Amino acid sequence: MMAIKAHMETLNKRHQELEATINAETKSPGYDELRVVELKRQKLKIKDQLEELRTQNKLAS
């Protein structure tokens, strides 16, 4: 149970880092749209993983 919580915290931190990177990237002139798309894809994947872990955590409780 603690391992799941620690993993969720790690994923949350990575999600926030990606959000900050995406924001910084899109504010720069002539930013790389493909890079932003890839970052958003990674962020969505992490969000999906977090939702899956939350569901598992609720079922285990």
PyMOL Python script that loads the backbone (N, CA, C, O; Angstrom):
from pymol import cmd

cmd.read_pdbstr("""\
ATOM      1  N   MET A   1       0.826  -1.193   0.000  1.00  0.00           N
ATOM      2  CA  MET A   1       0.000   0.000   0.000  1.00  0.00           C
ATOM      3  C   MET A   1       0.872   1.260   0.000  1.00  0.00           C
ATOM      4  O   MET A   1       0.582   2.215  -0.720  1.00  0.00           O
ATOM      5  N   MET A   2       1.928   1.262   0.797  1.00  0.00           N
ATOM      6  CA  MET A   2       2.825   2.413   0.836  1.00  0.00           C
ATOM      7  C   MET A   2       3.583   2.558  -0.480  1.00  0.00           C
ATOM      8  O   MET A   2       3.874   3.671  -0.918  1.00  0.00           O
ATOM      9  N   ALA A   3       3.900   1.424  -1.106  1.00  0.00           N
ATOM     10  CA  ALA A   3       4.612   1.469  -2.383  1.00  0.00           C
ATOM     11  C   ALA A   3       3.735   2.127  -3.444  1.00  0.00           C
ATOM     12  O   ALA A   3       4.226   2.887  -4.278  1.00  0.00           O
ATOM     13  N   ILE A   4       2.452   1.835  -3.411  1.00  0.00           N
ATOM     14  CA  ILE A   4       1.526   2.444  -4.372  1.00  0.00           C
ATOM     15  C   ILE A   4       1.460   3.948  -4.144  1.00  0.00           C
ATOM     16  O   ILE A   4       1.484   4.730  -5.094  1.00  0.00           O
ATOM     17  N   LYS A   5       1.377   4.344  -2.885  1.00  0.00           N
ATOM     18  CA  LYS A   5       1.302   5.770  -2.558  1.00  0.00           C
ATOM     19  C   LYS A   5       2.573   6.496  -2.999  1.00  0.00           C
ATOM     20  O   LYS A   5       2.505   7.594  -3.551  1.00  0.00           O
ATOM     21  N   ALA A   6       3.717   5.887  -2.758  1.00  0.00           N
ATOM     22  CA  ALA A   6       4.989   6.487  -3.174  1.00  0.00           C
ATOM     23  C   ALA A   6       5.055   6.592  -4.693  1.00  0.00           C
ATOM     24  O   ALA A   6       5.521   7.595  -5.233  1.00  0.00           O
ATOM     25  N   HIS A   7       4.589   5.561  -5.372  1.00  0.00           N
ATOM     26  CA  HIS A   7       4.581   5.580  -6.837  1.00  0.00           C
ATOM     27  C   HIS A   7       3.651   6.680  -7.349  1.00  0.00           C
ATOM     28  O   HIS A   7       3.970   7.369  -8.318  1.00  0.00           O
ATOM     29  N   MET A   8       2.510   6.838  -6.700  1.00  0.00           N
ATOM     30  CA  MET A   8       1.568   7.886  -7.091  1.00  0.00           C
ATOM     31  C   MET A   8       2.179   9.270  -6.888  1.00  0.00           C
ATOM     32  O   MET A   8       1.991  10.159  -7.718  1.00  0.00           O
ATOM     33  N   GLU A   9       2.901   9.454  -5.797  1.00  0.00           N
ATOM     34  CA  GLU A   9       3.552  10.740  -5.540  1.00  0.00           C
ATOM     35  C   GLU A   9       4.601  11.036  -6.606  1.00  0.00           C
ATOM     36  O   GLU A   9       4.727  12.171  -7.065  1.00  0.00           O
ATOM     37  N   THR A  10       5.351  10.010  -6.997  1.00  0.00           N
ATOM     38  CA  THR A  10       6.352  10.166  -8.049  1.00  0.00           C
ATOM     39  C   THR A  10       5.680  10.545  -9.368  1.00  0.00           C
ATOM     40  O   THR A  10       6.146  11.436 -10.079  1.00  0.00           O
ATOM     41  N   LEU A  11       4.592   9.866  -9.683  1.00  0.00           N
ATOM     42  CA  LEU A  11       3.865  10.173 -10.918  1.00  0.00           C
ATOM     43  C   LEU A  11       3.269  11.580 -10.879  1.00  0.00           C
ATOM     44  O   LEU A  11       3.298  12.294 -11.881  1.00  0.00           O
ATOM     45  N   ASN A  12       2.733  11.976  -9.732  1.00  0.00           N
ATOM     46  CA  ASN A  12       2.194  13.335  -9.590  1.00  0.00           C
ATOM     47  C   ASN A  12       3.275  14.380  -9.824  1.00  0.00           C
ATOM     48  O   ASN A  12       3.050  15.379 -10.508  1.00  0.00           O
ATOM     49  N   LYS A  13       4.442  14.145  -9.255  1.00  0.00           N
ATOM     50  CA  LYS A  13       5.557  15.082  -9.428  1.00  0.00           C
ATOM     51  C   LYS A  13       5.953  15.169 -10.898  1.00  0.00           C
ATOM     52  O   LYS A  13       6.175  16.262 -11.419  1.00  0.00           O
ATOM     53  N   ARG A  14       6.041  14.034 -11.562  1.00  0.00           N
ATOM     54  CA  ARG A  14       6.404  14.013 -12.983  1.00  0.00           C
ATOM     55  C   ARG A  14       5.330  14.713 -13.817  1.00  0.00           C
ATOM     56  O   ARG A  14       5.649  15.419 -14.774  1.00  0.00           O
ATOM     57  N   HIS A  15       4.065  14.521 -13.458  1.00  0.00           N
ATOM     58  CA  HIS A  15       2.948  15.169 -14.152  1.00  0.00           C
ATOM     59  C   HIS A  15       3.082  16.689 -14.046  1.00  0.00           C
ATOM     60  O   HIS A  15       2.900  17.402 -15.033  1.00  0.00           O
ATOM     61  N   GLN A  16       3.402  17.179 -12.851  1.00  0.00           N
ATOM     62  CA  GLN A  16       3.577  18.615 -12.635  1.00  0.00           C
ATOM     63  C   GLN A  16       4.783  19.148 -13.406  1.00  0.00           C
ATOM     64  O   GLN A  16       4.733  20.245 -13.961  1.00  0.00           O
ATOM     65  N   GLU A  17       5.863  18.371 -13.439  1.00  0.00           N
ATOM     66  CA  GLU A  17       7.053  18.780 -14.188  1.00  0.00           C
ATOM     67  C   GLU A  17       6.737  18.895 -15.678  1.00  0.00           C
ATOM     68  O   GLU A  17       7.167  19.839 -16.341  1.00  0.00           O
ATOM     69  N   LEU A  18       5.987  17.931 -16.193  1.00  0.00           N
ATOM     70  CA  LEU A  18       5.605  17.979 -17.607  1.00  0.00           C
ATOM     71  C   LEU A  18       4.726  19.191 -17.889  1.00  0.00           C
ATOM     72  O   LEU A  18       4.889  19.849 -18.916  1.00  0.00           O
ATOM     73  N   GLU A  19       3.805  19.486 -16.994  1.00  0.00           N
ATOM     74  CA  GLU A  19       2.935  20.655 -17.152  1.00  0.00           C
ATOM     75  C   GLU A  19       3.773  21.930 -17.232  1.00  0.00           C
ATOM     76  O   GLU A  19       3.536  22.778 -18.092  1.00  0.00           O
ATOM     77  N   ALA A  20       4.743  22.063 -16.347  1.00  0.00           N
ATOM     78  CA  ALA A  20       5.610  23.242 -16.349  1.00  0.00           C
ATOM     79  C   ALA A  20       6.436  23.314 -17.634  1.00  0.00           C
ATOM     80  O   ALA A  20       6.606  24.391 -18.207  1.00  0.00           O
ATOM     81  N   THR A  21       6.941  22.179 -18.078  1.00  0.00           N
ATOM     82  CA  THR A  21       7.733  22.135 -19.307  1.00  0.00           C
ATOM     83  C   THR A  21       6.880  22.518 -20.508  1.00  0.00           C
ATOM     84  O   THR A  21       7.321  23.277 -21.371  1.00  0.00           O
ATOM     85  N   ILE A  22       5.665  21.995 -20.564  1.00  0.00           N
ATOM     86  CA  ILE A  22       4.751  22.323 -21.666  1.00  0.00           C
ATOM     87  C   ILE A  22       4.450  23.820 -21.669  1.00  0.00           C
ATOM     88  O   ILE A  22       4.483  24.460 -22.720  1.00  0.00           O
ATOM     89  N   ASN A  23       4.159  24.374 -20.504  1.00  0.00           N
ATOM     90  CA  ASN A  23       3.867  25.809 -20.408  1.00  0.00           C
ATOM     91  C   ASN A  23       5.052  26.649 -20.859  1.00  0.00           C
ATOM     92  O   ASN A  23       4.884  27.613 -21.606  1.00  0.00           O
ATOM     93  N   ALA A  24       6.239  26.290 -20.413  1.00  0.00           N
ATOM     94  CA  ALA A  24       7.439  27.037 -20.797  1.00  0.00           C
ATOM     95  C   ALA A  24       7.695  26.913 -22.298  1.00  0.00           C
ATOM     96  O   ALA A  24       8.034  27.889 -22.968  1.00  0.00           O
ATOM     97  N   GLU A  25       7.530  25.717 -22.802  1.00  0.00           N
ATOM     98  CA  GLU A  25       7.780  25.465 -24.228  1.00  0.00           C
ATOM     99  C   GLU A  25       6.824  26.268 -25.107  1.00  0.00           C
ATOM    100  O   GLU A  25       7.248  26.865 -26.097  1.00  0.00           O
ATOM    101  N   THR A  26       5.550  26.288 -24.756  1.00  0.00           N
ATOM    102  CA  THR A  26       4.569  26.976 -25.599  1.00  0.00           C
ATOM    103  C   THR A  26       4.685  28.496 -25.513  1.00  0.00           C
ATOM    104  O   THR A  26       4.162  29.202 -26.376  1.00  0.00           O
ATOM    105  N   LYS A  27       5.353  29.004 -24.497  1.00  0.00           N
ATOM    106  CA  LYS A  27       5.541  30.449 -24.371  1.00  0.00           C
ATOM    107  C   LYS A  27       6.729  30.947 -25.183  1.00  0.00           C
ATOM    108  O   LYS A  27       6.831  32.138 -25.476  1.00  0.00           O
ATOM    109  N   SER A  28       7.620  30.042 -25.542  1.00  0.00           N
ATOM    110  CA  SER A  28       8.790  30.469 -26.311  1.00  0.00           C
ATOM    111  C   SER A  28       8.409  30.611 -27.786  1.00  0.00           C
ATOM    112  O   SER A  28       7.660  29.796 -28.324  1.00  0.00           O
ATOM    113  N   PRO A  29       8.932  31.652 -28.430  1.00  0.00           N
ATOM    114  CA  PRO A  29       8.598  31.853 -29.846  1.00  0.00           C
ATOM    115  C   PRO A  29       9.160  30.722 -30.708  1.00  0.00           C
ATOM    116  O   PRO A  29      10.282  30.260 -30.497  1.00  0.00           O
ATOM    117  N   GLY A  30       8.376  30.296 -31.661  1.00  0.00           N
ATOM    118  CA  GLY A  30       8.820  29.245 -32.572  1.00  0.00           C
ATOM    119  C   GLY A  30       9.046  27.912 -31.899  1.00  0.00           C
ATOM    120  O   GLY A  30       9.965  27.177 -32.262  1.00  0.00           O
ATOM    121  N   TYR A  31       8.212  27.592 -30.916  1.00  0.00           N
ATOM    122  CA  TYR A  31       8.398  26.338 -30.179  1.00  0.00           C
ATOM    123  C   TYR A  31       8.148  25.129 -31.072  1.00  0.00           C
ATOM    124  O   TYR A  31       7.475  25.221 -32.099  1.00  0.00           O
ATOM    125  N   ASP A  32       8.696  24.015 -30.664  1.00  0.00           N
ATOM    126  CA  ASP A  32       8.600  22.763 -31.415  1.00  0.00           C
ATOM    127  C   ASP A  32       7.264  22.083 -31.092  1.00  0.00           C
ATOM    128  O   ASP A  32       7.089  21.515 -30.014  1.00  0.00           O
ATOM    129  N   GLU A  33       6.338  22.149 -32.030  1.00  0.00           N
ATOM    130  CA  GLU A  33       5.006  21.585 -31.803  1.00  0.00           C
ATOM    131  C   GLU A  33       5.049  20.076 -31.588  1.00  0.00           C
ATOM    132  O   GLU A  33       4.290  19.540 -30.780  1.00  0.00           O
ATOM    133  N   LEU A  34       5.924  19.398 -32.301  1.00  0.00           N
ATOM    134  CA  LEU A  34       6.029  17.943 -32.128  1.00  0.00           C
ATOM    135  C   LEU A  34       6.497  17.590 -30.723  1.00  0.00           C
ATOM    136  O   LEU A  34       6.031  16.615 -30.133  1.00  0.00           O
ATOM    137  N   ARG A  35       7.416  18.382 -30.192  1.00  0.00           N
ATOM    138  CA  ARG A  35       7.887  18.158 -28.818  1.00  0.00           C
ATOM    139  C   ARG A  35       6.734  18.357 -27.832  1.00  0.00           C
ATOM    140  O   ARG A  35       6.566  17.571 -26.900  1.00  0.00           O
ATOM    141  N   VAL A  36       5.954  19.396 -28.040  1.00  0.00           N
ATOM    142  CA  VAL A  36       4.826  19.671 -27.149  1.00  0.00           C
ATOM    143  C   VAL A  36       3.798  18.542 -27.227  1.00  0.00           C
ATOM    144  O   VAL A  36       3.251  18.129 -26.204  1.00  0.00           O
ATOM    145  N   VAL A  37       3.536  18.047 -28.428  1.00  0.00           N
ATOM    146  CA  VAL A  37       2.600  16.933 -28.584  1.00  0.00           C
ATOM    147  C   VAL A  37       3.108  15.713 -27.821  1.00  0.00           C
ATOM    148  O   VAL A  37       2.336  15.038 -27.140  1.00  0.00           O
ATOM    149  N   GLU A  38       4.397  15.430 -27.934  1.00  0.00           N
ATOM    150  CA  GLU A  38       4.979  14.285 -27.221  1.00  0.00           C
ATOM    151  C   GLU A  38       4.898  14.485 -25.710  1.00  0.00           C
ATOM    152  O   GLU A  38       4.580  13.546 -24.979  1.00  0.00           O
ATOM    153  N   LEU A  39       5.180  15.691 -25.238  1.00  0.00           N
ATOM    154  CA  LEU A  39       5.086  15.981 -23.805  1.00  0.00           C
ATOM    155  C   LEU A  39       3.650  15.801 -23.308  1.00  0.00           C
ATOM    156  O   LEU A  39       3.421  15.250 -22.231  1.00  0.00           O
ATOM    157  N   LYS A  40       2.698  16.266 -24.096  1.00  0.00           N
ATOM    158  CA  LYS A  40       1.292  16.116 -23.714  1.00  0.00           C
ATOM    159  C   LYS A  40       0.887  14.647 -23.695  1.00  0.00           C
ATOM    160  O   LYS A  40       0.105  14.219 -22.845  1.00  0.00           O
ATOM    161  N   ARG A  41       1.422  13.884 -24.632  1.00  0.00           N
ATOM    162  CA  ARG A  41       1.136  12.442 -24.673  1.00  0.00           C
ATOM    163  C   ARG A  41       1.675  11.772 -23.402  1.00  0.00           C
ATOM    164  O   ARG A  41       1.005  10.936 -22.797  1.00  0.00           O
ATOM    165  N   GLN A  42       2.892  12.152 -23.011  1.00  0.00           N
ATOM    166  CA  GLN A  42       3.486  11.594 -21.788  1.00  0.00           C
ATOM    167  C   GLN A  42       2.652  11.973 -20.567  1.00  0.00           C
ATOM    168  O   GLN A  42       2.410  11.151 -19.684  1.00  0.00           O
ATOM    169  N   LYS A  43       2.219  13.228 -20.534  1.00  0.00           N
ATOM    170  CA  LYS A  43       1.418  13.714 -19.410  1.00  0.00           C
ATOM    171  C   LYS A  43       0.100  12.945 -19.310  1.00  0.00           C
ATOM    172  O   LYS A  43      -0.327  12.578 -18.215  1.00  0.00           O
ATOM    173  N   LEU A  44      -0.539  12.704 -20.447  1.00  0.00           N
ATOM    174  CA  LEU A  44      -1.791  11.952 -20.462  1.00  0.00           C
ATOM    175  C   LEU A  44      -1.575  10.508 -20.013  1.00  0.00           C
ATOM    176  O   LEU A  44      -2.404   9.947 -19.297  1.00  0.00           O
ATOM    177  N   LYS A  45      -0.470   9.915 -20.431  1.00  0.00           N
ATOM    178  CA  LYS A  45      -0.155   8.543 -20.021  1.00  0.00           C
ATOM    179  C   LYS A  45       0.003   8.472 -18.498  1.00  0.00           C
ATOM    180  O   LYS A  45      -0.480   7.535 -17.862  1.00  0.00           O
ATOM    181  N   ILE A  46       0.675   9.456 -17.928  1.00  0.00           N
ATOM    182  CA  ILE A  46       0.857   9.498 -16.473  1.00  0.00           C
ATOM    183  C   ILE A  46      -0.494   9.684 -15.780  1.00  0.00           C
ATOM    184  O   ILE A  46      -0.765   9.053 -14.758  1.00  0.00           O
ATOM    185  N   LYS A  47      -1.335  10.549 -16.337  1.00  0.00           N
ATOM    186  CA  LYS A  47      -2.667  10.756 -15.756  1.00  0.00           C
ATOM    187  C   LYS A  47      -3.455   9.449 -15.750  1.00  0.00           C
ATOM    188  O   LYS A  47      -4.119   9.120 -14.766  1.00  0.00           O
ATOM    189  N   ASP A  48      -3.378   8.712 -16.852  1.00  0.00           N
ATOM    190  CA  ASP A  48      -4.060   7.414 -16.931  1.00  0.00           C
ATOM    191  C   ASP A  48      -3.516   6.438 -15.891  1.00  0.00           C
ATOM    192  O   ASP A  48      -4.280   5.703 -15.265  1.00  0.00           O
ATOM    193  N   GLN A  49      -2.202   6.433 -15.708  1.00  0.00           N
ATOM    194  CA  GLN A  49      -1.586   5.555 -14.709  1.00  0.00           C
ATOM    195  C   GLN A  49      -2.056   5.934 -13.312  1.00  0.00           C
ATOM    196  O   GLN A  49      -2.347   5.062 -12.492  1.00  0.00           O
ATOM    197  N   LEU A  50      -2.130   7.232 -13.040  1.00  0.00           N
ATOM    198  CA  LEU A  50      -2.597   7.693 -11.731  1.00  0.00           C
ATOM    199  C   LEU A  50      -4.042   7.265 -11.483  1.00  0.00           C
ATOM    200  O   LEU A  50      -4.376   6.815 -10.387  1.00  0.00           O
ATOM    201  N   GLU A  51      -4.883   7.402 -12.479  1.00  0.00           N
ATOM    202  CA  GLU A  51      -6.283   6.989 -12.334  1.00  0.00           C
ATOM    203  C   GLU A  51      -6.385   5.488 -12.067  1.00  0.00           C
ATOM    204  O   GLU A  51      -7.182   5.053 -11.236  1.00  0.00           O
ATOM    205  N   GLU A  52      -5.584   4.711 -12.766  1.00  0.00           N
ATOM    206  CA  GLU A  52      -5.577   3.259 -12.562  1.00  0.00           C
ATOM    207  C   GLU A  52      -5.145   2.921 -11.131  1.00  0.00           C
ATOM    208  O   GLU A  52      -5.742   2.061 -10.483  1.00  0.00           O
ATOM    209  N   LEU A  53      -4.110   3.600 -10.647  1.00  0.00           N
ATOM    210  CA  LEU A  53      -3.638   3.355  -9.281  1.00  0.00           C
ATOM    211  C   LEU A  53      -4.687   3.777  -8.252  1.00  0.00           C
ATOM    212  O   LEU A  53      -4.877   3.096  -7.244  1.00  0.00           O
ATOM    213  N   ARG A  54      -5.365   4.894  -8.502  1.00  0.00           N
ATOM    214  CA  ARG A  54      -6.424   5.336  -7.583  1.00  0.00           C
ATOM    215  C   ARG A  54      -7.549   4.305  -7.525  1.00  0.00           C
ATOM    216  O   ARG A  54      -8.076   4.004  -6.454  1.00  0.00           O
ATOM    217  N   THR A  55      -7.905   3.770  -8.686  1.00  0.00           N
ATOM    218  CA  THR A  55      -8.954   2.749  -8.744  1.00  0.00           C
ATOM    219  C   THR A  55      -8.525   1.507  -7.973  1.00  0.00           C
ATOM    220  O   THR A  55      -9.301   0.961  -7.189  1.00  0.00           O
ATOM    221  N   GLN A  56      -7.300   1.064  -8.193  1.00  0.00           N
ATOM    222  CA  GLN A  56      -6.783  -0.108  -7.483  1.00  0.00           C
ATOM    223  C   GLN A  56      -6.753   0.145  -5.981  1.00  0.00           C
ATOM    224  O   GLN A  56      -7.083  -0.735  -5.186  1.00  0.00           O
ATOM    225  N   ASN A  57      -6.356   1.348  -5.603  1.00  0.00           N
ATOM    226  CA  ASN A  57      -6.259   1.714  -4.194  1.00  0.00           C
ATOM    227  C   ASN A  57      -7.642   1.685  -3.535  1.00  0.00           C
ATOM    228  O   ASN A  57      -7.782   1.224  -2.402  1.00  0.00           O
ATOM    229  N   LYS A  58      -8.659   2.176  -4.243  1.00  0.00           N
ATOM    230  CA  LYS A  58     -10.024   2.163  -3.701  1.00  0.00           C
ATOM    231  C   LYS A  58     -10.543   0.740  -3.557  1.00  0.00           C
ATOM    232  O   LYS A  58     -11.210   0.414  -2.575  1.00  0.00           O
ATOM    233  N   LEU A  59     -10.239  -0.101  -4.529  1.00  0.00           N
ATOM    234  CA  LEU A  59     -10.694  -1.493  -4.470  1.00  0.00           C
ATOM    235  C   LEU A  59     -10.007  -2.259  -3.343  1.00  0.00           C
ATOM    236  O   LEU A  59     -10.600  -3.164  -2.755  1.00  0.00           O
ATOM    237  N   ALA A  60      -8.762  -1.901  -3.043  1.00  0.00           N
ATOM    238  CA  ALA A  60      -8.006  -2.589  -1.998  1.00  0.00           C
ATOM    239  C   ALA A  60      -8.449  -2.156  -0.600  1.00  0.00           C
ATOM    240  O   ALA A  60      -8.236  -2.882   0.371  1.00  0.00           O
ATOM    241  N   SER A  61      -9.062  -0.982  -0.494  1.00  0.00           N
ATOM    242  CA  SER A  61      -9.467  -0.464   0.818  1.00  0.00           C
ATOM    243  C   SER A  61     -10.706  -1.137   1.333  1.00  0.00           C
ATOM    244  O   SER A  61     -11.175  -0.814   2.424  1.00  0.00           O
TER     245      SER A  61
END
""", "prot")
cmd.dss("prot")
cmd.show_as("cartoon", "prot")
cmd.util.cbc("prot")
cmd.orient("prot")
